[in-house]
């Protein structure tokens, strides 16, 4: 069975500030790019959301998937098993529980492996994701990161 390759990146200007994510998906000869911007968010939320959106875009399950990300936050949380400890405590005192719970739902449907790559190191697909994420964060029709903004109001 062919493997799905997903490259992801997130961006936030000001962190927090306007942000966006970029995703490049490849399966055989097929390629898909996804991006979206938000008016007020964080870089880590966008890094994690990019992975979620990439996995949610898969139309069949289970599939073997390799996710390439320059986010130590995301890659280490999964590959070092921290996420599963956080899940046992219902993410008590952890940031972004809404996104981690959403991630776990889709992650469990596939055979996902994460590979950390150095950002801004001339990796063609990672650089493309960065371009998509930054362009999305600069867009005019930015979405509201409702959970994040609600938390900031408290």
N, CA, C and O atoms as a GROMACS GRO file, in nm:
protein
  616
    1UNK      N    1   0.084  -0.119   0.000
    1UNK     CA    2   0.000   0.000   0.000
    1UNK      C    3   0.089   0.125   0.000
    1UNK      O    4   0.187   0.134   0.073
    2UNK      N    5   0.052   0.219  -0.083
    2UNK     CA    6   0.126   0.345  -0.088
    2UNK      C    7   0.110   0.421   0.043
    2UNK      O    8   0.014   0.403   0.118
    3UNK      N    9   0.207   0.504   0.068
    3UNK     CA   10   0.207   0.584   0.189
    3UNK      C   11   0.166   0.728   0.157
    3UNK      O   12   0.203   0.782   0.053
    4UNK      N   13   0.090   0.787   0.246
    4UNK     CA   14   0.056   0.928   0.236
    4UNK      C   15   0.167   1.007   0.304
    4UNK      O   16   0.208   0.974   0.415
    5UNK      N   17   0.215   1.110   0.237
    5UNK     CA   18   0.316   1.199   0.292
    5UNK      C   19   0.248   1.334   0.316
    5UNK      O   20   0.185   1.389   0.226
    6UNK      N   21   0.262   1.386   0.438
    6UNK     CA   22   0.203   1.515   0.471
    6UNK      C   23   0.312   1.604   0.530
    6UNK      O   24   0.378   1.568   0.627
    7UNK      N   25   0.330   1.721   0.470
    7UNK     CA   26   0.417   1.824   0.526
    7UNK      C   27   0.327   1.931   0.586
    7UNK      O   28   0.224   1.964   0.529
    8UNK      N   29   0.366   1.984   0.701
    8UNK     CA   30   0.283   2.082   0.769
    8UNK      C   31   0.367   2.197   0.823
    8UNK      O   32   0.486   2.181   0.850
    9UNK      N   33   0.302   2.312   0.839
    9UNK     CA   34   0.367   2.424   0.906
    9UNK      C   35   0.261   2.520   0.956
    9UNK      O   36   0.152   2.530   0.899
   10UNK      N   37   0.295   2.591   1.062
   10UNK     CA   38   0.208   2.692   1.117
   10UNK      C   39   0.286   2.821   1.134
   10UNK      O   40   0.408   2.820   1.140
   11UNK      N   41   0.213   2.932   1.141
   11UNK     CA   42   0.275   3.063   1.157
   11UNK      C   43   0.184   3.153   1.237
   11UNK      O   44   0.061   3.142   1.229
   12UNK      N   45   0.243   3.242   1.314
   12UNK     CA   46   0.166   3.344   1.384
   12UNK      C   47   0.255   3.467   1.397
   12UNK      O   48   0.368   3.460   1.445
   13UNK      N   49   0.202   3.580   1.353
   13UNK     CA   50   0.277   3.706   1.362
   13UNK      C   51   0.247   3.770   1.497
   13UNK      O   52   0.133   3.807   1.525
   14UNK      N   53   0.348   3.781   1.580
   14UNK     CA   54   0.328   3.838   1.713
   14UNK      C   55   0.316   3.729   1.819
   14UNK      O   56   0.355   3.751   1.934
   15UNK      N   57   0.265   3.616   1.783
   15UNK     CA   58   0.253   3.497   1.867
   15UNK      C   59   0.219   3.529   2.013
   15UNK      O   60   0.308   3.522   2.097
   16UNK      N   61   0.094   3.564   2.045
   16UNK     CA   62  -0.022   3.550   1.958
   16UNK      C   63  -0.040   3.668   1.863
   16UNK      O   64   0.010   3.778   1.884
   17UNK      N   65  -0.114   3.638   1.760
   17UNK     CA   66  -0.145   3.738   1.659
   17UNK      C   67  -0.213   3.670   1.543
   17UNK      O   68  -0.258   3.556   1.555
   18UNK      N   69  -0.220   3.737   1.429
   18UNK     CA   70  -0.275   3.672   1.310
   18UNK      C   71  -0.190   3.550   1.276
   18UNK      O   72  -0.067   3.556   1.281
   19UNK      N   73  -0.255   3.441   1.243
   19UNK     CA   74  -0.180   3.318   1.214
   19UNK      C   75  -0.241   3.240   1.101
   19UNK      O   76  -0.348   3.273   1.049
   20UNK      N   77  -0.170   3.135   1.062
   20UNK     CA   78  -0.219   3.050   0.956
   20UNK      C   79  -0.143   2.919   0.953
   20UNK      O   80  -0.040   2.903   1.020
   21UNK      N   81  -0.195   2.828   0.875
   21UNK     CA   82  -0.127   2.701   0.858
   21UNK      C   83  -0.120   2.667   0.710
   21UNK      O   84  -0.198   2.716   0.629
   22UNK      N   85  -0.024   2.580   0.677
   22UNK     CA   86  -0.009   2.530   0.542
   22UNK      C   87   0.015   2.380   0.546
   22UNK      O   88   0.086   2.330   0.632
   23UNK      N   89  -0.044   2.311   0.451
   23UNK     CA   90  -0.033   2.165   0.442
   23UNK      C   91  -0.005   2.128   0.297
   23UNK      O   92  -0.071   2.178   0.206
   24UNK      N   93   0.090   2.039   0.277
   24UNK     CA   94   0.114   1.979   0.146
   24UNK      C   95   0.099   1.829   0.165
   24UNK      O   96   0.168   1.768   0.247
   25UNK      N   97   0.007   1.770   0.088
   25UNK     CA   98  -0.020   1.626   0.096
   25UNK      C   99   0.018   1.560  -0.035
   25UNK      O  100  -0.008   1.614  -0.143
   26UNK      N  101   0.081   1.442  -0.026
   26UNK     CA  102   0.119   1.369  -0.145
   26UNK      C  103   0.084   1.221  -0.128
   26UNK      O  104   0.108   1.162  -0.023
   27UNK      N  105   0.028   1.166  -0.233
   27UNK     CA  106  -0.007   1.024  -0.235
   27UNK      C  107   0.013   0.976  -0.379
   27UNK      O  108  -0.066   1.008  -0.467
   28UNK      N  109   0.119   0.901  -0.401
   28UNK     CA  110   0.151   0.862  -0.539
   28UNK      C  111   0.177   0.986  -0.622
   28UNK      O  112   0.263   1.068  -0.588
   29UNK      N  113   0.101   1.001  -0.731
   29UNK     CA  114   0.118   1.118  -0.817
   29UNK      C  115   0.025   1.233  -0.779
   29UNK      O  116   0.028   1.339  -0.841
   30UNK      N  117  -0.058   1.212  -0.677
   30UNK     CA  118  -0.154   1.314  -0.634
   30UNK      C  119  -0.090   1.410  -0.534
   30UNK      O  120  -0.009   1.371  -0.450
   31UNK      N  121  -0.128   1.535  -0.545
   31UNK     CA  122  -0.077   1.639  -0.456
   31UNK      C  123  -0.191   1.734  -0.422
   31UNK      O  124  -0.272   1.769  -0.508
   32UNK      N  125  -0.198   1.775  -0.297
   32UNK     CA  126  -0.301   1.868  -0.253
   32UNK      C  127  -0.239   1.966  -0.155
   32UNK      O  128  -0.158   1.928  -0.070
   33UNK      N  129  -0.276   2.092  -0.167
   33UNK     CA  130  -0.231   2.195  -0.074
   33UNK      C  131  -0.352   2.255  -0.004
   33UNK      O  132  -0.455   2.280  -0.066
   34UNK      N  133  -0.338   2.278   0.126
   34UNK     CA  134  -0.446   2.335   0.207
   34UNK      C  135  -0.386   2.444   0.294
   34UNK      O  136  -0.276   2.429   0.347
   35UNK      N  137  -0.457   2.555   0.309
   35UNK     CA  138  -0.413   2.659   0.401
   35UNK      C  139  -0.534   2.737   0.450
   35UNK      O  140  -0.640   2.739   0.387
   36UNK      N  141  -0.516   2.801   0.565
   36UNK     CA  142  -0.622   2.884   0.622
   36UNK      C  143  -0.559   2.980   0.722
   36UNK      O  144  -0.460   2.947   0.787
   37UNK      N  145  -0.616   3.099   0.733
   37UNK     CA  146  -0.567   3.199   0.826
   37UNK      C  147  -0.667   3.228   0.936
   37UNK      O  148  -0.788   3.209   0.919
   38UNK      N  149  -0.616   3.274   1.048
   38UNK     CA  150  -0.698   3.308   1.165
   38UNK      C  151  -0.656   3.445   1.218
   38UNK      O  152  -0.538   3.482   1.210
   39UNK      N  153  -0.752   3.519   1.270
   39UNK     CA  154  -0.723   3.657   1.308
   39UNK      C  155  -0.641   3.670   1.436
   39UNK      O  156  -0.567   3.767   1.451
   40UNK      N  157  -0.652   3.573   1.530
   40UNK     CA  158  -0.578   3.581   1.655
   40UNK      C  159  -0.556   3.440   1.708
   40UNK      O  160  -0.651   3.371   1.745
   41UNK      N  161  -0.430   3.398   1.710
   41UNK     CA  162  -0.399   3.261   1.749
   41UNK      C  163  -0.252   3.253   1.788
   41UNK      O  164  -0.185   3.356   1.802
   42UNK      N  165  -0.201   3.130   1.804
   42UNK     CA  166  -0.059   3.112   1.837
   42UNK      C  167   0.007   3.021   1.733
   42UNK      O  168  -0.060   2.948   1.660
   43UNK      N  169   0.138   3.028   1.729
   43UNK     CA  170   0.213   2.942   1.639
   43UNK      C  171   0.189   2.795   1.670
   43UNK      O  172   0.166   2.716   1.579
   44UNK      N  173   0.193   2.757   1.799
   44UNK     CA  174   0.172   2.616   1.833
   44UNK      C  175   0.034   2.566   1.792
   44UNK      O  176   0.020   2.453   1.747
   45UNK      N  177  -0.068   2.650   1.808
   45UNK     CA  178  -0.202   2.608   1.764
   45UNK      C  179  -0.204   2.584   1.614
   45UNK      O  180  -0.265   2.488   1.567
   46UNK      N  181  -0.138   2.670   1.538
   46UNK     CA  182  -0.136   2.654   1.393
   46UNK      C  183  -0.052   2.533   1.351
   46UNK      O  184  -0.088   2.464   1.256
   47UNK      N  185   0.057   2.506   1.421
   47UNK     CA  186   0.138   2.387   1.392
   47UNK      C  187   0.053   2.262   1.412
   47UNK      O  188   0.053   2.173   1.326
   48UNK      N  189  -0.018   2.254   1.522
   48UNK     CA  190  -0.101   2.138   1.552
   48UNK      C  191  -0.221   2.130   1.458
   48UNK      O  192  -0.256   2.022   1.410
   49UNK      N  193  -0.285   2.243   1.431
   49UNK     CA  194  -0.401   2.243   1.343
   49UNK      C  195  -0.364   2.199   1.201
   49UNK      O  196  -0.444   2.135   1.133
   50UNK      N  197  -0.245   2.232   1.157
   50UNK     CA  198  -0.203   2.191   1.023
   50UNK      C  199  -0.199   2.038   1.012
   50UNK      O  200  -0.240   1.982   0.911
   51UNK      N  201  -0.151   1.973   1.116
   51UNK     CA  202  -0.148   1.826   1.117
   51UNK      C  203  -0.290   1.770   1.118
   51UNK      O  204  -0.322   1.678   1.044
   52UNK      N  205  -0.374   1.826   1.202
   52UNK     CA  206  -0.513   1.781   1.213
   52UNK      C  207  -0.583   1.793   1.078
   52UNK      O  208  -0.646   1.698   1.032
   53UNK      N  209  -0.573   1.908   1.016
   53UNK     CA  210  -0.641   1.932   0.888
   53UNK      C  211  -0.589   1.836   0.781
   53UNK      O  212  -0.667   1.784   0.702
   54UNK      N  213  -0.459   1.813   0.779
   54UNK     CA  214  -0.403   1.717   0.683
   54UNK      C  215  -0.461   1.578   0.704
   54UNK      O  216  -0.502   1.513   0.608
   55UNK      N  217  -0.463   1.532   0.827
   55UNK     CA  218  -0.517   1.398   0.855
   55UNK      C  219  -0.668   1.392   0.828
   55UNK      O  220  -0.717   1.291   0.776
   56UNK      N  221  -0.740   1.498   0.861
   56UNK     CA  222  -0.884   1.500   0.836
   56UNK      C  223  -0.918   1.503   0.688
   56UNK      O  224  -1.028   1.466   0.648
   57UNK      N  225  -0.825   1.546   0.606
   57UNK     CA  226  -0.849   1.551   0.460
   57UNK      C  227  -0.840   1.413   0.394
   57UNK      O  228  -0.882   1.397   0.280
   58UNK      N  229  -0.788   1.315   0.466
   58UNK     CA  230  -0.779   1.180   0.409
   58UNK      C  231  -0.918   1.120   0.399
   58UNK      O  232  -0.997   1.128   0.494
   59UNK      N  233  -0.948   1.061   0.285
   59UNK     CA  234  -1.084   1.011   0.262
   59UNK      C  235  -1.099   0.861   0.288
   59UNK      O  236  -1.211   0.810   0.285
   60UNK      N  237  -0.989   0.792   0.312
   60UNK     CA  238  -0.994   0.649   0.342
   60UNK      C  239  -0.917   0.625   0.471
   60UNK      O  240  -0.826   0.701   0.506
   61UNK      N  241  -0.953   0.518   0.541
   61UNK     CA  242  -0.881   0.482   0.663
   61UNK      C  243  -0.889   0.330   0.681
   61UNK      O  244  -0.987   0.269   0.639
   62UNK      N  245  -0.791   0.271   0.741
   62UNK     CA  246  -0.666   0.332   0.785
   62UNK      C  247  -0.566   0.342   0.671
   62UNK      O  248  -0.567   0.261   0.578
   63UNK      N  249  -0.481   0.441   0.679
   63UNK     CA  250  -0.375   0.459   0.581
   63UNK      C  251  -0.241   0.477   0.654
   63UNK      O  252  -0.237   0.530   0.764
   64UNK      N  253  -0.132   0.431   0.591
   64UNK     CA  254  -0.001   0.463   0.646
   64UNK      C  255   0.034   0.607   0.609
   64UNK      O  256   0.030   0.645   0.492
   65UNK      N  257   0.067   0.686   0.710
   65UNK     CA  258   0.092   0.829   0.690
   65UNK      C  259   0.222   0.868   0.758
   65UNK      O  260   0.248   0.830   0.872
   66UNK      N  261   0.304   0.943   0.688
   66UNK     CA  262   0.421   1.005   0.749
   66UNK      C  263   0.400   1.155   0.746
   66UNK      O  264   0.380   1.214   0.639
   67UNK      N  265   0.405   1.216   0.863
   67UNK     CA  266   0.388   1.360   0.877
   67UNK      C  267   0.526   1.421   0.904
   67UNK      O  268   0.595   1.383   0.998
   68UNK      N  269   0.564   1.517   0.819
   68UNK     CA  270   0.688   1.591   0.836
   68UNK      C  271   0.653   1.729   0.893
   68UNK      O  272   0.574   1.802   0.834
   69UNK      N  273   0.712   1.762   1.006
   69UNK     CA  274   0.682   1.889   1.071
   69UNK      C  275   0.809   1.947   1.131
   69UNK      O  276   0.898   1.874   1.174
   70UNK      N  277   0.817   2.080   1.133
   70UNK     CA  278   0.930   2.145   1.200
   70UNK      C  279   0.893   2.186   1.343
   70UNK      O  280   0.965   2.262   1.407
   71UNK      N  281   0.780   2.135   1.391
   71UNK     CA  282   0.734   2.167   1.526
   71UNK      C  283   0.775   2.060   1.626
   71UNK      O  284   0.720   1.950   1.626
   72UNK      N  285   0.872   2.093   1.710
   72UNK     CA  286   0.909   2.001   1.818
   72UNK      C  287   0.790   1.980   1.911
   72UNK      O  288   0.771   1.870   1.964
   73UNK      N  289   0.710   2.084   1.931
   73UNK     CA  290   0.592   2.076   2.016
   73UNK      C  291   0.502   1.961   1.973
   73UNK      O  292   0.460   1.881   2.056
   74UNK      N  293   0.472   1.952   1.845
   74UNK     CA  294   0.383   1.849   1.794
   74UNK      C  295   0.454   1.714   1.785
   74UNK      O  296   0.405   1.614   1.836
   75UNK      N  297   0.569   1.712   1.721
   75UNK     CA  298   0.639   1.586   1.696
   75UNK      C  299   0.677   1.518   1.828
   75UNK      O  300   0.652   1.398   1.845
   76UNK      N  301   0.738   1.591   1.919
   76UNK     CA  302   0.779   1.530   2.045
   76UNK      C  303   0.660   1.486   2.130
   76UNK      O  304   0.665   1.382   2.195
   77UNK      N  305   0.553   1.564   2.129
   77UNK     CA  306   0.435   1.526   2.208
   77UNK      C  307   0.384   1.388   2.168
   77UNK      O  308   0.342   1.310   2.253
   78UNK      N  309   0.387   1.359   2.039
   78UNK     CA  310   0.338   1.230   1.991
   78UNK      C  311   0.446   1.123   1.998
   78UNK      O  312   0.426   1.018   2.059
   79UNK      N  313   0.560   1.149   1.938
   79UNK     CA  314   0.664   1.048   1.927
   79UNK      C  315   0.726   1.010   2.062
   79UNK      O  316   0.771   0.897   2.079
   80UNK      N  317   0.730   1.102   2.156
   80UNK     CA  318   0.786   1.072   2.289
   80UNK      C  319   0.678   1.027   2.386
   80UNK      O  320   0.707   0.997   2.502
   81UNK      N  321   0.552   1.022   2.339
   81UNK     CA  322   0.443   0.969   2.419
   81UNK      C  323   0.384   1.063   2.522
   81UNK      O  324   0.297   1.023   2.600
   82UNK      N  325   0.428   1.189   2.524
   82UNK     CA  326   0.376   1.283   2.623
   82UNK      C  327   0.225   1.300   2.609
   82UNK      O  328   0.152   1.309   2.708
   83UNK      N  329   0.179   1.305   2.486
   83UNK     CA  330   0.038   1.328   2.458
   83UNK      C  331  -0.052   1.227   2.528
   83UNK      O  332  -0.160   1.262   2.576
   84UNK      N  333  -0.008   1.104   2.534
   84UNK     CA  334  -0.092   0.998   2.590
   84UNK      C  335  -0.098   1.009   2.742
   84UNK      O  336  -0.196   0.967   2.803
   85UNK      N  337   0.004   1.064   2.803
   85UNK     CA  338  -0.002   1.096   2.944
   85UNK      C  339  -0.094   1.214   2.970
   85UNK      O  340  -0.171   1.213   3.066
   86UNK      N  341  -0.087   1.314   2.885
   86UNK     CA  342  -0.176   1.429   2.898
   86UNK      C  343  -0.321   1.386   2.884
   86UNK      O  344  -0.409   1.435   2.955
   87UNK      N  345  -0.345   1.293   2.792
   87UNK     CA  346  -0.482   1.244   2.771
   87UNK      C  347  -0.536   1.179   2.898
   87UNK      O  348  -0.653   1.197   2.932
   88UNK      N  349  -0.453   1.104   2.968
   88UNK     CA  350  -0.496   1.035   3.091
   88UNK      C  351  -0.537   1.133   3.200
   88UNK      O  352  -0.618   1.099   3.286
   89UNK      N  353  -0.481   1.254   3.197
   89UNK     CA  354  -0.516   1.356   3.296
   89UNK      C  355  -0.616   1.456   3.239
   89UNK      O  356  -0.638   1.563   3.297
   90UNK      N  357  -0.676   1.423   3.126
   90UNK     CA  358  -0.769   1.510   3.054
   90UNK      C  359  -0.706   1.647   3.026
   90UNK      O  360  -0.773   1.750   3.032
   91UNK      N  361  -0.577   1.645   2.996
   91UNK     CA  362  -0.503   1.763   2.955
   91UNK      C  363  -0.498   1.872   3.062
   91UNK      O  364  -0.488   1.991   3.031
   92UNK      N  365  -0.507   1.831   3.188
   92UNK     CA  366  -0.503   1.926   3.299
   92UNK      C  367  -0.374   2.008   3.293
   92UNK      O  368  -0.263   1.954   3.287
   93UNK      N  369  -0.391   2.138   3.295
   93UNK     CA  370  -0.281   2.235   3.291
   93UNK      C  371  -0.199   2.228   3.161
   93UNK      O  372  -0.084   2.271   3.159
   94UNK      N  373  -0.257   2.175   3.055
   94UNK     CA  374  -0.190   2.171   2.925
   94UNK      C  375  -0.258   2.268   2.830
   94UNK      O  376  -0.379   2.290   2.838
   95UNK      N  377  -0.180   2.325   2.742
   95UNK     CA  378  -0.236   2.418   2.644
   95UNK      C  379  -0.296   2.340   2.527
   95UNK      O  380  -0.252   2.230   2.494
   96UNK      N  381  -0.395   2.400   2.466
   96UNK     CA  382  -0.458   2.350   2.343
   96UNK      C  383  -0.528   2.216   2.356
   96UNK      O  384  -0.521   2.134   2.264
   97UNK      N  385  -0.596   2.190   2.469
   97UNK     CA  386  -0.663   2.060   2.482
   97UNK      C  387  -0.770   2.035   2.376
   97UNK      O  388  -0.793   1.921   2.336
   98UNK      N  389  -0.835   2.142   2.329
   98UNK     CA  390  -0.936   2.126   2.224
   98UNK      C  391  -0.875   2.066   2.098
   98UNK      O  392  -0.933   1.978   2.036
   99UNK      N  393  -0.757   2.115   2.061
   99UNK     CA  394  -0.693   2.066   1.940
   99UNK      C  395  -0.632   1.927   1.962
   99UNK      O  396  -0.637   1.843   1.873
  100UNK      N  397  -0.574   1.902   2.079
  100UNK     CA  398  -0.517   1.770   2.105
  100UNK      C  399  -0.626   1.663   2.103
  100UNK      O  400  -0.604   1.553   2.052
  101UNK      N  401  -0.742   1.693   2.158
  101UNK     CA  402  -0.853   1.596   2.156
  101UNK      C  403  -0.899   1.572   2.012
  101UNK      O  404  -0.926   1.458   1.974
  102UNK      N  405  -0.908   1.677   1.934
  102UNK     CA  406  -0.945   1.664   1.792
  102UNK      C  407  -0.839   1.582   1.718
  102UNK      O  408  -0.873   1.498   1.635
  103UNK      N  409  -0.712   1.608   1.749
  103UNK     CA  410  -0.602   1.532   1.688
  103UNK      C  411  -0.615   1.383   1.719
  103UNK      O  412  -0.605   1.300   1.629
  104UNK      N  413  -0.637   1.350   1.845
  104UNK     CA  414  -0.643   1.209   1.884
  104UNK      C  415  -0.752   1.132   1.810
  104UNK      O  416  -0.734   1.015   1.776
  105UNK      N  417  -0.864   1.197   1.784
  105UNK     CA  418  -0.974   1.130   1.712
  105UNK      C  419  -0.930   1.088   1.572
  105UNK      O  420  -0.961   0.976   1.530
  106UNK      N  421  -0.861   1.173   1.501
  106UNK     CA  422  -0.820   1.141   1.364
  106UNK      C  423  -0.692   1.058   1.362
  106UNK      O  424  -0.676   0.972   1.276
  107UNK      N  425  -0.603   1.082   1.454
  107UNK     CA  426  -0.476   1.009   1.464
  107UNK      C  427  -0.501   0.859   1.480
  107UNK      O  428  -0.432   0.777   1.420
  108UNK      N  429  -0.600   0.824   1.560
  108UNK     CA  430  -0.630   0.684   1.589
  108UNK      C  431  -0.687   0.608   1.469
  108UNK      O  432  -0.696   0.486   1.472
  109UNK      N  433  -0.727   0.679   1.366
  109UNK     CA  434  -0.784   0.615   1.247
  109UNK      C  435  -0.678   0.572   1.147
  109UNK      O  436  -0.708   0.499   1.052
  110UNK      N  437  -0.554   0.616   1.167
  110UNK     CA  438  -0.448   0.589   1.070
  110UNK      C  439  -0.323   0.535   1.139
  110UNK      O  440  -0.316   0.528   1.262
  111UNK      N  441  -0.226   0.496   1.059
  111UNK     CA  442  -0.096   0.452   1.108
  111UNK      C  443   0.001   0.567   1.082
  111UNK      O  444   0.062   0.576   0.976
  112UNK      N  445   0.014   0.655   1.182
  112UNK     CA  446   0.085   0.780   1.162
  112UNK      C  447   0.223   0.776   1.227
  112UNK      O  448   0.240   0.736   1.342
  113UNK      N  449   0.320   0.818   1.149
  113UNK     CA  450   0.457   0.833   1.197
  113UNK      C  451   0.495   0.979   1.177
  113UNK      O  452   0.463   1.038   1.074
  114UNK      N  453   0.562   1.037   1.276
  114UNK     CA  454   0.607   1.176   1.267
  114UNK      C  455   0.756   1.181   1.245
  114UNK      O  456   0.832   1.102   1.301
  115UNK      N  457   0.798   1.276   1.163
  115UNK     CA  458   0.939   1.302   1.140
  115UNK      C  459   0.961   1.452   1.158
  115UNK      O  460   0.899   1.534   1.091
  116UNK      N  461   1.051   1.487   1.252
  116UNK     CA  462   1.084   1.627   1.271
  116UNK      C  463   1.188   1.668   1.167
  116UNK      O  464   1.285   1.597   1.143
  117UNK      N  465   1.164   1.784   1.106
  117UNK     CA  466   1.260   1.840   1.012
  117UNK      C  467   1.291   1.982   1.056
  117UNK      O  468   1.206   2.052   1.110
  118UNK      N  469   1.412   2.023   1.032
  118UNK     CA  470   1.453   2.159   1.068
  118UNK      C  471   1.381   2.258   0.977
  118UNK      O  472   1.383   2.244   0.855
  119UNK      N  473   1.320   2.357   1.038
  119UNK     CA  474   1.251   2.460   0.960
  119UNK      C  475   1.348   2.553   0.890
  119UNK      O  476   1.459   2.575   0.938
  120UNK      N  477   1.307   2.606   0.779
  120UNK     CA  478   1.386   2.703   0.702
  120UNK      C  479   1.525   2.648   0.668
  120UNK      O  480   1.625   2.718   0.676
  121UNK      N  481   1.526   2.520   0.631
  121UNK     CA  482   1.654   2.454   0.599
  121UNK      C  483   1.654   2.402   0.456
  121UNK      O  484   1.715   2.299   0.426
  122UNK      N  485   1.585   2.473   0.369
  122UNK     CA  486   1.580   2.439   0.226
  122UNK      C  487   1.514   2.306   0.195
  122UNK      O  488   1.548   2.242   0.095
  123UNK      N  489   1.419   2.263   0.280
  123UNK     CA  490   1.337   2.148   0.245
  123UNK      C  491   1.222   2.203   0.161
  123UNK      O  492   1.140   2.280   0.210
  124UNK      N  493   1.216   2.162   0.035
  124UNK     CA  494   1.122   2.220  -0.062
  124UNK      C  495   0.977   2.219  -0.011
  124UNK      O  496   0.910   2.322  -0.018
  125UNK      N  497   0.931   2.108   0.038
  125UNK     CA  498   0.789   2.099   0.079
  125UNK      C  499   0.764   2.174   0.210
  125UNK      O  500   0.657   2.234   0.226
  126UNK      N  501   0.860   2.171   0.302
  126UNK     CA  502   0.844   2.247   0.426
  126UNK      C  503   0.843   2.397   0.395
  126UNK      O  504   0.766   2.472   0.455
  127UNK      N  505   0.927   2.439   0.303
  127UNK     CA  506   0.929   2.579   0.263
  127UNK      C  507   0.796   2.619   0.198
  127UNK      O  508   0.747   2.730   0.219
  128UNK      N  509   0.738   2.529   0.119
  128UNK     CA  510   0.609   2.557   0.057
  128UNK      C  511   0.501   2.572   0.164
  128UNK      O  512   0.416   2.661   0.155
  129UNK      N  513   0.504   2.486   0.264
  129UNK     CA  514   0.407   2.496   0.374
  129UNK      C  515   0.421   2.630   0.446
  129UNK      O  516   0.322   2.691   0.484
  130UNK      N  517   0.544   2.674   0.466
  130UNK     CA  518   0.568   2.802   0.530
  130UNK      C  519   0.510   2.916   0.447
  130UNK      O  520   0.447   3.007   0.501
  131UNK      N  521   0.530   2.911   0.317
  131UNK     CA  522   0.474   3.014   0.228
  131UNK      C  523   0.321   3.014   0.240
  131UNK      O  524   0.260   3.120   0.250
  132UNK      N  525   0.261   2.896   0.238
  132UNK     CA  526   0.115   2.886   0.250
  132UNK      C  527   0.066   2.941   0.384
  132UNK      O  528  -0.032   3.016   0.389
  133UNK      N  529   0.136   2.905   0.493
  133UNK     CA  530   0.095   2.948   0.627
  133UNK      C  531   0.105   3.100   0.642
  133UNK      O  532   0.013   3.164   0.693
  134UNK      N  533   0.215   3.157   0.597
  134UNK     CA  534   0.235   3.302   0.609
  134UNK      C  535   0.134   3.376   0.522
  134UNK      O  536   0.076   3.476   0.564
  135UNK      N  537   0.113   3.328   0.399
  135UNK     CA  538   0.015   3.392   0.311
  135UNK      C  539  -0.125   3.385   0.372
  135UNK      O  540  -0.200   3.482   0.366
  136UNK      N  541  -0.158   3.272   0.432
  136UNK     CA  542  -0.290   3.258   0.495
  136UNK      C  543  -0.305   3.355   0.611
  136UNK      O  544  -0.412   3.414   0.630
  137UNK      N  545  -0.199   3.374   0.689
  137UNK     CA  546  -0.205   3.465   0.803
  137UNK      C  547  -0.218   3.610   0.759
  137UNK      O  548  -0.266   3.695   0.835
  138UNK      N  549  -0.175   3.639   0.636
  138UNK     CA  550  -0.184   3.774   0.581
  138UNK      C  551  -0.314   3.797   0.503
  138UNK      O  552  -0.336   3.906   0.451
  139UNK      N  553  -0.399   3.694   0.496
  139UNK     CA  554  -0.521   3.704   0.417
  139UNK      C  555  -0.622   3.801   0.474
  139UNK      O  556  -0.608   3.848   0.587
  140UNK      N  557  -0.722   3.832   0.396
  140UNK     CA  558  -0.826   3.926   0.436
  140UNK      C  559  -0.942   3.859   0.510
  140UNK      O  560  -1.000   3.919   0.601
  141UNK      N  561  -0.976   3.737   0.474
  141UNK     CA  562  -1.090   3.668   0.534
  141UNK      C  563  -1.042   3.570   0.640
  141UNK      O  564  -1.056   3.449   0.625
  142UNK      N  565  -0.985   3.624   0.748
  142UNK     CA  566  -0.931   3.540   0.853
  142UNK      C  567  -1.044   3.485   0.940
  142UNK      O  568  -1.137   3.557   0.976
  143UNK      N  569  -1.034   3.356   0.971
  143UNK     CA  570  -1.133   3.293   1.058
  143UNK      C  571  -1.105   3.330   1.203
  143UNK      O  572  -0.999   3.382   1.237
  144UNK      N  573  -1.203   3.302   1.288
  144UNK     CA  574  -1.188   3.324   1.431
  144UNK      C  575  -1.149   3.191   1.496
  144UNK      O  576  -1.221   3.092   1.480
  145UNK      N  577  -1.038   3.189   1.566
  145UNK     CA  578  -0.998   3.073   1.646
  145UNK      C  579  -1.079   3.085   1.775
  145UNK      O  580  -1.030   3.136   1.876
  146UNK      N  581  -1.203   3.036   1.770
  146UNK     CA  582  -1.300   3.063   1.875
  146UNK      C  583  -1.256   3.015   2.012
  146UNK      O  584  -1.272   3.087   2.110
  147UNK      N  585  -1.200   2.896   2.021
  147UNK     CA  586  -1.158   2.846   2.152
  147UNK      C  587  -1.046   2.933   2.208
  147UNK      O  588  -1.050   2.970   2.326
  148UNK      N  589  -0.949   2.965   2.127
  148UNK     CA  590  -0.837   3.046   2.174
  148UNK      C  591  -0.885   3.184   2.217
  148UNK      O  592  -0.847   3.232   2.325
  149UNK      N  593  -0.966   3.248   2.136
  149UNK     CA  594  -1.011   3.383   2.169
  149UNK      C  595  -1.100   3.382   2.293
  149UNK      O  596  -1.094   3.475   2.373
  150UNK      N  597  -1.181   3.279   2.311
  150UNK     CA  598  -1.264   3.268   2.432
  150UNK      C  599  -1.176   3.252   2.556
  150UNK      O  600  -1.205   3.311   2.661
  151UNK      N  601  -1.070   3.174   2.545
  151UNK     CA  602  -0.978   3.157   2.658
  151UNK      C  603  -0.908   3.289   2.692
  151UNK      O  604  -0.883   3.317   2.809
  152UNK      N  605  -0.878   3.367   2.592
  152UNK     CA  606  -0.809   3.493   2.616
  152UNK      C  607  -0.900   3.596   2.685
  152UNK      O  608  -0.852   3.686   2.754
  153UNK      N  609  -1.031   3.581   2.666
  153UNK     CA  610  -1.126   3.673   2.728
  153UNK      C  611  -1.147   3.642   2.875
  153UNK      O  612  -1.195   3.727   2.951
  154UNK      N  613  -1.112   3.521   2.916
  154UNK     CA  614  -1.135   3.483   3.057
  154UNK      C  615  -1.031   3.539   3.149
  154UNK      O  616  -1.036   3.516   3.270
   0.00000   0.00000   0.00000
